[in-house]
Amino acid sequence: MKNRWLLLSLVISLAIAVFVPNQAGASPLPSYSLIPSTLSIQAGSEFTVRVEGSKIVDLYGYEVNLTYDSTRLQLQGTIDRVGGFAIDPIVHPDRIQFAGTKIGPVQGENGTFTLCEFKFKAIATGTAAISLASVKEINSQLLSAVQSPTTGLSIQISSNSDASGSEGVQGNTNINGSTPVKIIDHIAVVNVDSNQNSVSVLNSKIGSLPLKVQSPLLTINIKPEVIQALRDQLGNVKDSLLKVKFIPIVDETRIAESMLQRHHANVKIVGQIYDISIVLVSPDGRKVVADQVGSGVELVFSYLDKEIDRELLGVYYFNEAASSWDYVGGTLDALTGRVAVSLDHLSKYVLLEYNKTFKDIPAAHWASRTIQIMAARHIVNGVTNAEFKPNAFTTRAEFTSLLVRALGMKSQGAAVASSAFTDVAAGAWYAGDVEMAYEAGLINGISKEKFVPNAKITREQMAALILRAFEWKTKQAIQSVNELEGYHDAEEVSEWAAKEVEMAIAAGLMRGKPGDVFDPKANSLRVETAQAMMNLLNQISILEGL
């Protein structure tokens, strides 16, 4: 086997040595991913996994190391997509090596490209893991580099008798029309193929477990309390069926894009729109429909498009009353290529990339990327659709609303009967945000009765509020470490704010200005508050990832 790898190296060297330039140019770092033909399959069936690279520059040859579950998977063959010469794969008990190269004086591959494909046969039921351990790249200048992508996927393998069926789709089902369920890690799991859009699960098969309905591009996680609430309404009928539907809405894709583009943003639908519904049906035909689910249902979108800007992804639902698509959030897992979001109610949902720019924030502006990301998360807005007004001041009410949105708090908007502050009118647009932030202990008034919502917020006030928000969200207390000692204007910080300013700096939530000053009494600019919100979310994300 060693001879084969030596032969491959020799072939690459001889093939390209005749035209190798003397200097290698700098190139961006490529990334690699595994693209399966399916995520669920029956034992005895075959599927393929592509190794795909993006941002590739001058790829002439490669060596791929793939790890896999050999107790459940058996390699059936490999296909080289670079073209030229490839060795037979070397198969170890849990690892596969495969390599290929171009031949002759030709250019390497660039951009997004499939290096090779692996064909597997599922030989045993269960969950089979496949991971891309490393990719060795060789360019046309005989320079090599090794990437360790650590990307992987899981294949759900069912037995022939466990084949999933669905309403309106041909497939194997149990005699009572229900979809088979497997219990995996105390979760009732149903796997469906890409052409299925609903399942019917026997109530008794779920019991008190959460239910996971998993398709190649969408996973629906349903908490036990949602299912139990439906049982209580129906009468807890033993032989009832839980029907979960995720119907693709193809015809509305262009409509969704055009509606969102009214905000003067570049919008890209990722995947497709799904109409989500959950219904519990008794044997005599009575049914109960889930509507408000109180964060009891989670959608997990998988995306395969490597050209999208992942930080601009978000989940939206169709607001029937307003005839608009509204942002509901989403947590990105870039390693697995997924975006998850918890739902309060069931409707039509879609994953999309939302790229909003403003004419007064050029690409060279220091906060351009921050504002682009925060606009995609719908935390900051422009003064108009075209202008952000970065150097305008931020009011105390505006900053409070930013905090509420950034923390994902469920604001009531203006619908507040009364306020803790006499100068916050019940019908004001910010009234609900102020009341919610006050109840959470995030804000105080200028006095016991006055909030002064339209006053410009100062940098020391912003530091205090953003620190409280961080500690409220993470349940962590920041220790003061005399961070103000290095600032020339440290004595200008108000006594009441000194400790909170120090802790905000220590936590990475705020920074000083050029010249080693903090400028505590200066009014905060809109661009500064946007960056502070970005700092807050980044630090929360870092802490939650530890």
KEMI-828225 format. One line per 10 residues: their letters; for each residue x, y negated, z negated of C-alpha. Coordinates in steps of 0.25 Angstrom, whole numbers, plus 5000, padded with zeros to 4 digits. Last residue first. Example, Ala and Ser with C-alpha at 12.3 -4.5 7.8 and 13.67 -1.06 7.14 Angstrom:
<rs>
SA) 5055/5004/4971  5049/5018/4969
</rs>
This chain:
<rs>
LGELISIQNL) 4931/4892/4893  4921/4889/4904  4911/4881/4895  4923/4872/4891  4927/4869/4905  4913/4866/4910  4910/4857/4898  4923/4849/4902  4919/4848/4917  4905/4844/4913
LNMMAQATEV) 4910/4833/4904  4921/4828/4914  4910/4827/4925  4901/4819/4916  4913/4810/4913  4916/4808/4927  4902/4804/4931  4902/4794/4919  4915/4788/4924  4909/4786/4938
RLSNAKPDFV) 4897/4779/4933  4906/4770/4925  4907/4770/4910  4907/4756/4903  4920/4753/4897  4920/4753/4881  4929/4765/4880  4940/4761/4890  4948/4774/4889  4961/4768/4892
DGPKGRMLGA) 4974/4774/4896  4977/4765/4907  4968/4772/4917  4955/4776/4910  4952/4787/4899  4946/4800/4901  4933/4807/4898  4927/4821/4895  4940/4828/4894  4937/4833/4880
AIAMEVEKAA) 4948/4825/4874  4943/4812/4881  4929/4815/4876  4934/4818/4862  4942/4805/4861  4929/4797/4866  4921/4804/4856  4930/4801/4844  4931/4786/4848  4916/4784/4851
WESVEEADHY) 4912/4778/4837  4924/4770/4836  4923/4763/4849  4934/4765/4859  4942/4752/4860  4953/4758/4851  4957/4768/4861  4960/4757/4872  4974/4762/4875  4970/4776/4876
GELENVSQIA) 4980/4787/4872  4975/4788/4858  4960/4791/4863  4962/4806/4863  4963/4807/4848  4960/4822/4848  4945/4822/4845  4940/4837/4845  4928/4840/4855  4917/4848/4849
QKTKWEFARL) 4911/4859/4858  4896/4862/4860  4899/4862/4875  4887/4853/4879  4885/4845/4867  4900/4843/4865  4902/4838/4880  4889/4829/4879  4895/4823/4866  4908/4820/4873
ILAAMQERTI) 4901/4814/4885  4893/4805/4876  4905/4800/4868  4914/4798/4880  4902/4790/4887  4901/4781/4875  4916/4778/4876  4915/4775/4891  4904/4765/4889  4890/4768/4894
KANPVFKEKS) 4883/4756/4900  4870/4752/4893  4857/4756/4900  4853/4767/4890  4855/4758/4877  4853/4770/4868  4846/4762/4857  4839/4767/4844  4851/4772/4835  4861/4763/4842
IGNILGAEYA) 4869/4764/4855  4862/4777/4856  4868/4791/4855  4870/4801/4865  4874/4816/4866  4866/4821/4854  4857/4830/4861  4845/4822/4858  4852/4810/4863  4855/4816/4876
MEVDGAYWAG) 4841/4821/4878  4835/4807/4875  4845/4800/4884  4842/4810/4895  4827/4809/4894  4827/4794/4894  4836/4792/4906  4826/4789/4916  4818/4780/4906  4804/4784/4903
AAVDTFASSA) 4806/4785/4887  4814/4772/4887  4827/4773/4880  4829/4760/4872  4822/4765/4860  4832/4777/4859  4828/4791/4854  4818/4791/4866  4804/4795/4868  4795/4802/4878
VAAGQSKMGL) 4806/4806/4887  4803/4810/4902  4814/4801/4908  4823/4812/4911  4820/4824/4903  4834/4829/4904  4838/4844/4903  4852/4843/4899  4862/4848/4910  4874/4842/4902
ARVLLSTFEA) 4878/4833/4914  4863/4829/4916  4862/4824/4902  4875/4817/4902  4872/4810/4915  4859/4805/4909  4867/4800/4896  4876/4792/4905  4865/4786/4913  4858/4781/4900
RTTFANPKFE) 4871/4776/4894  4873/4768/4907  4884/4771/4917  4892/4759/4924  4894/4758/4939  4908/4761/4944  4904/4774/4951  4892/4768/4959  4887/4782/4964  4882/4777/4977
ANTVGNVIHR) 4875/4784/4989  4863/4791/4982  4862/4778/4973  4867/4776/4959  4873/4790/4961  4870/4802/4953  4878/4809/4942  4874/4822/4935  4868/4829/4948  4878/4840/4948
AAMIQITRSA) 4882/4837/4962  4883/4822/4958  4893/4826/4947  4901/4834/4957  4902/4822/4967  4904/4812/4955  4916/4820/4950  4922/4822/4964  4922/4807/4967  4927/4803/4953
WHAAPIDKFT) 4940/4798/4958  4935/4792/4970  4942/4797/4983  4929/4804/4988  4922/4791/4988  4912/4788/4977  4905/4775/4982  4898/4783/4994  4893/4793/4984  4894/4809/4986
KNYELLVYKS) 4885/4820/4983  4888/4834/4987  4877/4844/4982  4881/4859/4984  4869/4868/4983  4863/4879/4975  4848/4881/4977  4835/4883/4968  4820/4884/4971  4812/4885/4958
LHDLSVAVRG) 4813/4891/4944  4814/4883/4931  4824/4879/4921  4835/4886/4929  4850/4889/4925  4860/4887/4935  4872/4895/4940  4882/4892/4952  4890/4903/4958  4903/4905/4966
TLADLTGGVY) 4909/4915/4956  4922/4907/4952  4914/4893/4955  4904/4896/4944  4896/4883/4945  4885/4880/4935  4872/4874/4941  4863/4862/4940  4848/4859/4942  4849/4849/4953
DWSSAAENFY) 4835/4846/4960  4831/4848/4974  4819/4839/4977  4804/4840/4980  4801/4832/4967  4791/4842/4962  4797/4854/4968  4811/4852/4963  4819/4862/4970  4831/4867/4962
YVGLLERDIE) 4845/4864/4963  4858/4871/4959  4872/4864/4960  4885/4865/4968  4894/4853/4969  4905/4859/4961  4905/4871/4971  4908/4862/4983  4904/4872/4994  4913/4878/5005
KDLYSFVLEV) 4914/4892/4998  4900/4895/5001  4897/4908/4993  4888/4903/4982  4881/4911/4971  4869/4904/4964  4866/4908/4950  4852/4905/4945  4849/4905/4930  4835/4907/4924
GSGVQDAVVK) 4832/4905/4909  4835/4890/4910  4821/4887/4905  4813/4896/4915  4802/4886/4920  4795/4894/4931  4794/4909/4929  4782/4915/4935  4772/4924/4928  4765/4935/4936
RGDPSVLVIS) 4753/4944/4936  4753/4954/4947  4748/4966/4939  4762/4972/4937  4766/4959/4931  4775/4949/4938  4786/4940/4932  4790/4929/4941  4804/4922/4943  4806/4912/4954
IDYIQGVIKV) 4818/4906/4961  4817/4899/4975  4831/4900/4980  4838/4890/4990  4850/4895/4997  4865/4896/4997  4872/4883/4994  4864/4872/4999  4873/4860/5003  4870/4846/5000
NAHHRQLMSE) 4878/4833/5003  4872/4822/4995  4864/4810/4999  4854/4813/4988  4844/4815/4999  4853/4827/5002  4846/4835/4992  4833/4835/5000  4840/4838/5013  4847/4850/5007
AIRTEDVIPI) 4835/4856/5000  4827/4854/5013  4838/4861/5021  4838/4873/5011  4822/4874/5011  4820/4884/5021  4830/4895/5015  4822/4896/5002  4829/4909/4996  4819/4916/4986
FKVKLLSDKV) 4825/4919/4973  4814/4928/4966  4814/4935/4953  4802/4944/4950  4801/4950/4936  4791/4962/4937  4781/4966/4926  4781/4980/4921  4781/4977/4906  4771/4965/4906
NGLQDRLAQI) 4776/4955/4896  4763/4947/4896  4766/4938/4909  4770/4926/4901  4778/4933/4891  4785/4941/4902  4788/4928/4909  4795/4922/4897  4803/4935/4895  4809/4934/4909
VEPKINITLL) 4813/4920/4906  4818/4924/4892  4827/4935/4898  4835/4925/4906  4835/4926/4921  4848/4925/4930  4846/4923/4945  4858/4926/4954  4859/4920/4968  4869/4922/4979
PSQVKLPLSG) 4871/4937/4980  4858/4941/4972  4857/4943/4957  4845/4943/4948  4849/4943/4934  4839/4946/4923  4841/4943/4908  4838/4955/4899  4826/4956/4890  4819/4968/4898
IKSNLVSVSN) 4824/4967/4912  4819/4980/4917  4806/4979/4910  4802/4967/4919  4804/4974/4932  4812/4965/4941  4807/4960/4955  4818/4954/4963  4818/4942/4973  4826/4936/4985
QNSDVNVVAI) 4834/4948/4991  4842/4946/5003  4855/4944/4996  4854/4957/4988  4848/4958/4974  4854/4962/4960  4845/4963/4948  4852/4962/4934  4845/4963/4921  4856/4958/4912
HDIIKVPTSG) 4862/4965/4899  4876/4967/4906  4870/4973/4918  4856/4979/4918  4851/4983/4932  4838/4979/4938  4830/4986/4949  4820/4977/4957  4806/4980/4954  4796/4985/4964
NINTNGQVGE) 4790/4996/4955  4797/5007/4963  4810/5000/4960  4816/4992/4972  4825/4994/4984  4826/4983/4994  4818/4976/5004  4815/4961/5001  4802/4955/4998  4803/4957/4983
SGSADSNSSI) 4816/4962/4979  4824/4975/4978  4837/4978/4971  4844/4992/4973  4845/4999/4960  4843/5013/4965  4854/5011/4975  4863/5008/4963  4867/4993/4961  4880/4986/4963
QISLGTTPSQ) 4881/4971/4958  4894/4965/4964  4901/4955/4956  4910/4944/4962  4924/4939/4960  4933/4927/4961  4947/4927/4954  4953/4918/4966  4967/4922/4963  4975/4916/4975
VASLLQSNIE) 4988/4920/4980  4997/4912/4989  5005/4915/5001  5013/4907/5011  5017/4914/5024  5014/4902/5032  5002/4907/5038  4995/4909/5025  4995/4920/5015  4985/4921/5004
KVSALSIAAT) 4984/4931/4993  4970/4932/4987  4968/4937/4973  4959/4944/4963  4946/4943/4971  4936/4950/4962  4925/4960/4964  4916/4965/4952  4906/4977/4953  4894/4976/4945
GTAIAKFKFE) 4887/4990/4944  4884/5001/4953  4894/5010/4959  4900/5012/4973  4898/4998/4980  4905/4998/4993  4915/4987/4996  4919/4979/5008  4930/4969/5006  4931/4957/5016
CLTFTGNEGQ) 4943/4948/5019  4948/4934/5020  4936/4927/5023  4938/4912/5026  4935/4898/5021  4945/4888/5026  4958/4892/5034  4963/4905/5040  4978/4906/5044  4983/4902/5058
VPGIKTGAFQ) 4988/4912/5068  5002/4917/5072  5000/4932/5070  4992/4941/5061  4982/4937/5050  4983/4943/5037  4975/4953/5028  4976/4958/5014  4968/4967/5005  4970/4971/4990
IRDPHVIPDI) 4959/4978/4983  4958/4980/4967  4951/4988/4957  4956/5003/4960  4966/4997/4971  4962/4996/4985  4973/4991/4995  4965/4986/5007  4970/4990/5021  4979/4979/5026
AFGGVRDITG) 4974/4967/5035  4980/4961/5048  4974/4950/5057  4961/4944/5053  4958/4936/5041  4945/4943/5039  4951/4956/5034  4940/4967/5031  4941/4977/5019  4935/4990/5017
QLQLRTSDYT) 4926/4999/5009  4931/4996/4995  4923/5003/4984  4916/4996/4973  4910/5000/4960  4921/5007/4952  4931/4999/4961  4926/4985/4955  4934/4975/4963  4947/4967/4963
LNVEYGYLDV) 4951/4960/4976  4965/4956/4980  4966/4949/4993  4979/4947/5002  4979/4937/5012  4984/4932/5026  4984/4920/5035  4976/4910/5027  4979/4896/5032  4971/4888/5022
IKSGEVRVTF) 4959/4894/5015  4950/4884/5008  4940/4896/5006  4943/4911/5005  4933/4922/5006  4935/4937/5002  4923/4944/5007  4916/4955/4999  4908/4966/5006  4897/4975/5002
ESGAQISLTS) 4894/4990/5003  4883/4999/4997  4884/5012/4989  4880/5005/4976  4870/4994/4980  4874/4980/4981  4874/4966/4974  4883/4954/4976  4882/4955/4991  4891/4952/5003
PILSYSPLPS) 4902/4947/4993  4910/4934/4995  4923/4934/4986  4930/4921/4985  4943/4914/4988  4949/4900/4986  4959/4893/4994  4969/4883/4988  4971/4871/4997  4983/4871/5006
AGAQNPVFVA) 4996/4864/5006  5004/4866/5019  5015/4877/5021  5028/4873/5028  5037/4881/5037  5026/4885/5047  5024/4901/5049  5022/4904/5063  5030/4917/5066  5029/4921/5051
IALSIVLSLL) 5014/4923/5052  5012/4937/5057  5025/4943/5052  5023/4938/5037  5008/4942/5037  5012/4956/5043  5023/4958/5033  5014/4954/5021  5004/4964/5026  5014/4975/5028
LWRNKM) 5019/4973/5013  5004/4974/5009  5003/4987/5017  5016/4993/5012  5012/4991/4997  5000/5000/5000
</rs>
